[in-house]
Amino acid sequence: MRTVSYIQAVTEAMTEEMERDQSVFIMGEDVAWNMMGDCTGLVEKFGTERVRNTPISEAGFVGAGAGAAMVGMRPIVHMLIAPFMYVAFDQIVSIISKSTYTYGGQARLPITLRAPMMYGVSNAAQHSDRPYATLMTIPGLKLIAPATPHDAKGMLKAAIRDDNPVISFEDRSLWGQSGEVPDDDLIVPLGRAAVRREGTDVTVVTVAGAITLGLAAAEQLAAEGVSVEVVDLRSIVPMDTETILDSVAKTGRLLIADPAHEMGSVASEISAVVAQHGFWSLQAPIARVTTPHTHMPFNADLEKLLLPNADKVVSEVRALME
């Protein structure tokens, strides 16, 4: 085991898969120049044929990536910032998600889109969305949100090897965090949640960067005698509802911490699943800690007011325990 940062784990995943499989390449805005710091050493090792800078045309290079996947390549498409996917929604929704279905299984799309999410750093409305909830409604896409260096590496490697389109939502608030990663060929299967902390009183399901809030809140609440079980969702589609329902059956209470906007969110979907299939386990109403249904302001103080934090999680859990 080695201790590496989240961003280093992402770089290692891409490097190892490009070494293993000549059909894997990365493309996107300024990837050869390593603008985001997550492509360190790639162009030196693999050259500009496999580390390809693209024009600032998301619809164009996402479409090109889809075509490359259909003819046998395994592209990693770097979206730079997650909301830039909006420009390429027709390619993602109409081509990437539907082609295997449309052509009766004759077309494969082993394409991975990396979508770093930036919020909490005054990036304003155009750069602060978390589009995974929108894309969750589209059949044919797998969506992941790894929250540890271990999962950032193992799940990205699994995504690159998958014969279906996968979008990896990387919370940039986690990029600097470090954790243990094994030296061997690490593959973390998609579609499984992880229990990060065992508890008996309340289940807190976290999405993406909310894992830090959930764990911090659980530590604070433990000092008050409240035992919190923290479940890291990890995979949005497919979603591991079994682990969530098993945890709620044990604790009887549920809170979901999701940095995305509340309406139509992953938190909403989890709430619906538990209300339908785990209703008789509940001892209190389901609670959510999310971002309100409003655009993100540029002002740092206003932004801080909107975003979920550990104190909000603690307050909601206390209310559940009353």
C-alpha positions as CSV (number, residue, x, y, z in Angstrom):
1,M,0.0,0.0,0.0
2,R,1.1,3.5,-0.8
3,T,-0.3,6.9,0.3
4,V,-1.2,9.0,-2.7
5,S,-3.4,12.0,-3.4
6,Y,-6.7,11.7,-5.2
7,I,-5.3,13.6,-8.3
8,Q,-2.2,11.3,-8.3
9,A,-4.5,8.3,-8.2
10,V,-6.4,9.5,-11.3
11,T,-3.1,10.1,-13.2
12,E,-1.9,6.6,-12.3
13,A,-5.2,5.1,-13.5
14,M,-4.9,6.7,-16.9
15,T,-1.2,5.9,-17.2
16,E,-1.6,2.2,-16.3
17,E,-4.6,1.7,-18.7
18,M,-2.7,3.5,-21.5
19,E,0.3,1.2,-20.9
20,R,-1.9,-1.9,-20.8
21,D,-4.1,-1.2,-23.9
22,Q,-2.9,0.6,-27.0
23,S,-6.5,1.5,-27.8
24,V,-6.8,3.8,-24.8
25,F,-6.0,7.5,-25.4
26,I,-7.0,10.8,-23.8
27,M,-8.4,13.9,-25.5
28,G,-9.7,17.3,-24.4
29,E,-8.8,20.9,-24.0
30,D,-5.2,21.4,-23.1
31,V,-4.6,17.8,-21.8
32,A,-1.2,17.7,-23.4
33,W,-0.3,20.9,-21.5
34,N,-1.5,19.3,-18.3
35,M,-3.6,22.4,-17.5
36,M,-5.4,20.8,-14.5
37,G,-2.4,19.0,-13.1
38,D,-4.0,15.6,-13.6
39,C,-2.2,14.6,-16.8
40,T,1.3,14.8,-15.4
41,G,3.8,12.8,-17.5
42,L,1.3,11.5,-20.0
43,V,2.4,13.4,-23.1
44,E,6.1,12.7,-22.3
45,K,5.3,9.0,-22.0
46,F,2.7,8.5,-24.8
47,G,3.2,11.4,-27.2
48,T,0.7,13.7,-28.8
49,E,-1.0,11.0,-30.8
50,R,-2.4,9.5,-27.6
51,V,-2.6,12.7,-25.5
52,R,-4.5,14.9,-27.9
53,N,-5.3,18.6,-27.4
54,T,-8.6,19.6,-28.9
55,P,-10.2,22.9,-29.9
56,I,-12.6,24.5,-27.4
57,S,-15.5,22.7,-29.0
58,E,-17.1,20.2,-26.5
59,A,-19.7,19.0,-29.0
60,G,-17.0,18.4,-31.5
61,F,-14.5,16.5,-29.4
62,V,-17.1,14.5,-27.5
63,G,-18.6,13.5,-30.9
64,A,-15.2,12.6,-32.1
65,G,-14.7,10.5,-29.0
66,A,-18.0,8.7,-29.6
67,G,-16.9,7.9,-33.1
68,A,-13.5,6.6,-32.0
69,A,-15.2,4.3,-29.4
70,M,-17.5,2.9,-32.1
71,V,-14.6,1.8,-34.3
72,G,-12.6,0.1,-31.5
73,M,-10.7,2.7,-29.5
74,R,-11.2,3.4,-25.8
75,P,-11.1,7.2,-25.5
76,I,-10.9,9.1,-22.2
77,V,-12.6,12.4,-22.9
78,H,-11.5,15.2,-20.4
79,M,-14.3,17.7,-20.0
80,L,-12.1,20.1,-18.0
81,I,-15.1,21.2,-15.9
82,A,-18.4,19.2,-15.5
83,P,-20.8,22.0,-16.7
84,F,-18.9,22.1,-20.0
85,M,-20.8,18.9,-20.8
86,Y,-23.9,21.0,-21.4
87,V,-22.4,22.1,-24.8
88,A,-22.1,18.4,-25.8
89,F,-25.5,17.2,-24.5
90,D,-26.7,16.2,-27.9
91,Q,-23.7,14.0,-28.4
92,I,-23.9,12.5,-24.9
93,V,-27.7,12.0,-24.8
94,S,-28.5,11.3,-28.5
95,I,-25.4,9.4,-29.6
96,I,-23.4,8.0,-26.7
97,S,-26.2,6.9,-24.5
98,K,-28.4,5.5,-27.3
99,S,-26.3,4.0,-30.0
100,T,-25.9,0.5,-28.5
101,Y,-29.7,0.3,-28.2
102,T,-30.4,2.0,-31.5
103,Y,-28.1,-0.5,-33.4
104,G,-29.4,-3.5,-31.6
105,G,-26.1,-4.2,-29.8
106,Q,-24.0,-4.0,-32.9
107,A,-22.2,-0.8,-31.7
108,R,-20.1,-0.7,-28.6
109,L,-19.2,2.6,-26.9
110,P,-16.3,2.0,-24.5
111,I,-15.9,5.7,-23.8
112,T,-15.1,7.4,-20.5
113,L,-15.9,11.0,-19.8
114,R,-14.0,12.6,-16.9
115,A,-16.0,15.5,-15.4
116,P,-14.2,17.4,-12.6
117,M,-16.7,19.4,-10.5
118,M,-15.6,22.8,-9.1
119,Y,-17.6,24.6,-6.5
120,G,-16.9,26.4,-3.3
121,V,-14.1,28.4,-4.9
122,S,-16.1,31.4,-6.4
123,N,-16.5,29.9,-9.9
124,A,-19.9,31.4,-10.3
125,A,-23.0,29.9,-11.9
126,Q,-21.6,28.8,-15.2
127,H,-18.8,26.6,-13.7
128,S,-20.4,25.3,-10.5
129,D,-23.1,22.8,-11.5
130,R,-23.0,19.1,-10.6
131,P,-24.8,17.6,-13.7
132,Y,-24.9,14.0,-12.5
133,A,-28.5,14.3,-11.4
134,T,-29.6,15.5,-14.9
135,L,-27.7,12.6,-16.6
136,M,-29.0,10.1,-14.1
137,T,-32.3,10.3,-16.0
138,I,-30.7,9.1,-19.3
139,P,-30.7,5.3,-19.8
140,G,-27.5,3.9,-21.3
141,L,-25.0,5.8,-19.2
142,K,-23.0,4.7,-16.1
143,L,-22.3,7.5,-13.7
144,I,-19.7,7.2,-10.9
145,A,-18.5,9.7,-8.2
146,P,-15.4,8.2,-6.4
147,A,-14.7,9.9,-3.2
148,T,-11.3,8.4,-2.1
149,P,-7.9,8.0,-3.9
150,H,-8.4,4.2,-3.7
151,D,-11.7,4.5,-5.6
152,A,-10.6,7.3,-7.9
153,K,-8.0,4.9,-9.2
154,G,-9.8,1.6,-9.1
155,M,-13.2,2.9,-10.4
156,L,-11.6,4.9,-13.2
157,K,-9.6,1.9,-14.4
158,A,-12.9,-0.1,-14.3
159,A,-14.6,2.6,-16.3
160,I,-11.9,2.6,-19.0
161,R,-12.2,-1.2,-19.3
162,D,-16.0,-1.1,-19.4
163,D,-17.6,-1.6,-22.8
164,N,-20.3,0.9,-22.0
165,P,-20.1,4.7,-21.7
166,V,-19.1,5.9,-18.2
167,I,-19.0,9.4,-16.8
168,S,-16.7,9.9,-13.9
169,F,-17.7,12.9,-11.8
170,E,-14.6,13.9,-9.8
171,D,-15.2,16.4,-6.9
172,R,-12.2,18.7,-7.0
173,S,-12.5,19.4,-3.3
174,L,-11.1,15.9,-2.9
175,W,-8.2,16.1,-5.3
176,G,-5.7,17.2,-2.6
177,Q,-6.8,14.5,-0.1
178,S,-4.5,11.5,0.4
179,G,-5.2,7.8,1.1
180,E,-3.9,4.3,0.7
181,V,-3.8,2.7,-2.7
182,P,-2.4,-0.8,-3.3
183,D,0.5,-1.4,-5.7
184,D,-1.3,-4.1,-7.7
185,D,-3.7,-3.8,-10.6
186,L,-6.6,-2.1,-8.6
187,I,-10.1,-2.5,-10.1
188,V,-13.1,-1.4,-8.1
189,P,-16.3,-2.8,-9.6
190,L,-18.9,-0.2,-10.5
191,G,-22.4,-0.3,-8.9
192,R,-21.4,-0.8,-5.3
193,A,-21.6,1.6,-2.4
194,A,-19.2,1.4,0.6
195,V,-19.9,1.7,4.3
196,R,-17.2,4.1,5.5
197,R,-18.2,4.1,9.2
198,E,-20.5,1.6,11.0
199,G,-23.3,3.0,13.1
200,T,-26.6,2.1,14.7
201,D,-28.7,5.2,15.1
202,V,-28.7,7.1,11.8
203,T,-27.7,6.3,8.2
204,V,-26.0,9.2,6.3
205,V,-25.6,8.5,2.6
206,T,-23.1,10.8,1.0
207,V,-22.6,11.7,-2.7
208,A,-19.2,12.6,-4.1
209,G,-17.4,15.3,-1.9
210,A,-20.1,15.1,0.8
211,I,-18.2,12.1,2.2
212,T,-16.0,14.5,4.2
213,L,-19.1,16.2,5.6
214,G,-20.6,12.9,6.6
215,L,-17.5,11.6,8.3
216,A,-16.9,14.9,10.1
217,A,-20.5,15.1,11.3
218,A,-20.4,11.4,12.5
219,E,-17.3,12.2,14.6
220,Q,-18.9,15.2,16.2
221,L,-22.2,13.3,16.8
222,A,-20.3,10.4,18.4
223,A,-19.2,12.7,21.2
224,E,-22.9,13.3,21.8
225,G,-23.7,9.6,22.0
226,V,-25.2,9.4,18.5
227,S,-23.9,6.5,16.4
228,V,-23.9,7.4,12.6
229,E,-23.4,4.9,9.8
230,V,-21.8,6.7,6.8
231,V,-22.5,5.1,3.4
232,D,-20.4,6.4,0.4
233,L,-22.6,6.0,-2.6
234,R,-19.7,5.9,-5.1
235,S,-21.8,4.7,-8.0
236,I,-24.8,6.8,-9.0
237,V,-25.9,4.6,-12.0
238,P,-26.0,1.7,-11.3
239,M,-27.0,2.5,-7.8
240,D,-26.4,0.1,-4.9
241,T,-29.8,0.4,-3.3
242,E,-29.4,-2.9,-1.4
243,T,-26.6,-1.5,0.8
244,I,-28.7,1.7,1.5
245,L,-31.8,-0.3,2.4
246,D,-29.8,-2.7,4.6
247,S,-28.3,0.2,6.5
248,V,-31.7,2.0,7.0
249,A,-33.1,-1.3,8.2
250,K,-30.4,-1.3,10.9
251,T,-30.6,2.3,11.9
252,G,-34.2,3.3,11.2
253,R,-33.2,6.9,10.1
254,L,-31.9,8.3,6.9
255,L,-30.1,11.5,5.8
256,I,-28.7,12.1,2.4
257,A,-25.9,14.6,1.9
258,D,-25.6,15.6,-1.8
259,P,-23.8,18.8,-3.0
260,A,-26.1,19.1,-6.0
261,H,-29.2,21.1,-6.2
262,E,-32.0,19.5,-4.2
263,M,-34.8,19.3,-6.8
264,G,-34.6,16.1,-8.9
265,S,-31.3,15.2,-7.2
266,V,-29.6,11.9,-6.4
267,A,-30.8,12.6,-2.8
268,S,-34.4,12.7,-4.2
269,E,-33.9,9.4,-5.9
270,I,-32.5,7.7,-2.8
271,S,-35.4,9.2,-0.8
272,A,-37.9,7.7,-3.2
273,V,-36.3,4.3,-3.2
274,V,-36.2,4.1,0.6
275,A,-39.8,5.5,0.9
276,Q,-41.0,2.8,-1.5
277,H,-38.9,-0.2,-0.4
278,G,-37.8,0.6,3.2
279,F,-40.8,2.6,4.6
280,W,-41.5,0.3,7.5
281,S,-37.9,0.5,8.6
282,L,-38.1,4.3,9.1
283,Q,-38.6,5.8,12.6
284,A,-38.4,9.4,11.3
285,P,-38.9,11.3,8.1
286,I,-36.1,11.2,5.5
287,A,-33.8,14.3,5.6
288,R,-31.7,15.8,2.9
289,V,-28.7,18.2,3.1
290,T,-28.2,19.6,-0.4
291,T,-27.7,22.9,-2.3
292,P,-30.9,25.0,-2.6
293,H,-32.6,25.2,-6.0
294,T,-30.8,28.4,-7.1
295,H,-27.8,29.4,-9.1
296,M,-24.4,29.5,-7.4
297,P,-23.3,33.1,-6.7
298,F,-19.9,34.4,-7.5
299,N,-19.6,36.0,-4.0
300,A,-17.7,33.6,-1.7
301,D,-19.7,34.3,1.4
302,L,-23.0,33.8,-0.4
303,E,-21.8,30.6,-1.9
304,K,-20.7,29.3,1.5
305,L,-24.2,29.9,2.8
306,L,-25.7,27.7,0.1
307,L,-23.4,24.7,0.1
308,P,-23.9,21.7,2.4
309,N,-21.5,21.5,5.3
310,A,-20.9,19.3,8.4
311,D,-22.8,21.6,10.7
312,K,-25.9,21.3,8.5
313,V,-25.6,17.5,8.6
314,V,-25.2,17.5,12.4
315,S,-28.2,19.8,12.8
316,E,-30.4,17.5,10.6
317,V,-29.3,14.4,12.4
318,R,-30.1,15.9,15.8
319,A,-33.6,16.7,14.5
320,L,-34.0,13.1,13.3
321,M,-33.1,11.9,16.8
322,E,-35.8,14.0,18.6
